[in-house]
Amino acid sequence: MLKAIAKATGASTEEVENLWSKMGDLGLVAEKLVLKKKQVTLATKKLTVNKVLVNIRKLAELEGEGTVEKKVALITELLSFSSAEEACFIVRMVLEQLRVGIAAGIVRDAIAGAFDYEAKEVESAHHVLGDYGEVARLAKEKKLNKAKLKVGKPVSSMLALLVSDIDEAFESVGAPALFEYKLDGFRLQIHKDHEIKLFTRRLENVTKQFPDVVELVKKNVKGNDFILDTEAAGYDAKTGKYLPFQKISQRIRRKYDIVDMAKKFPVEINVFDVLYHEGKDYMGESQKTRRELIQSIKNNKEPSWMKE
């Protein structure tokens, strides 16, 4: 983005970086630099909504050698034809930092108020669908109770509760409770129906980046369709010691040399929950029931780990 802003406005990357450090928002930096440029030159082409849509879609499709420069060119093209205000929002949109001031809780409450539902009903539907747009559509049609788990569609992950000690932990989750090791890995939701798909906590599809995990699941998990909640932890193939998240995170965004990266930074999968199996939704079942199911559907003998 720094390169694109610099190319589109004629500023140096150092100037862009300096402004960024002062303003803290690359969108505002782009707005200021484009405004400065437009006072000197006039845009030769008017930006259209369709052009923005086409270029941003291309960003997500690019892969292979030269990808970075191609992406820079696509963003530069948009910024070159945009007004100062348009440049601000294009940059924020690409960086997923629109900053419109609306948090998920506000969207939830708005849907509840608009369509006469309780906020907890809307939130429960979102946990299943992972998409407030879809939740709003069902709420408007008075079909919120139709929100069901669907294999292949990622589910919003339940996040950890922050507590100060063991006693507070029991107060939060109740007793008995299940304790797990905290690994420096990343959340990986595994779906299988006619194919296996992998999703991160942010619901990004990373199936192509982890072909080794796909094969691991094929060999070690019984069932025609299921949704597993897991933690992927990287380890050193020679020593067996765990690697920090910063190492393994290189694989999440990788678009090329995937097989080599899998050999360099292998992962093992900690299966800690099952949400769906053989046509049945297990989200409302007890932890004990889900844990027993995990043990019964795994081919390998280790209690929680799947590792080649």
Disulfide bonds with the S-S distance in Angstrom:
none
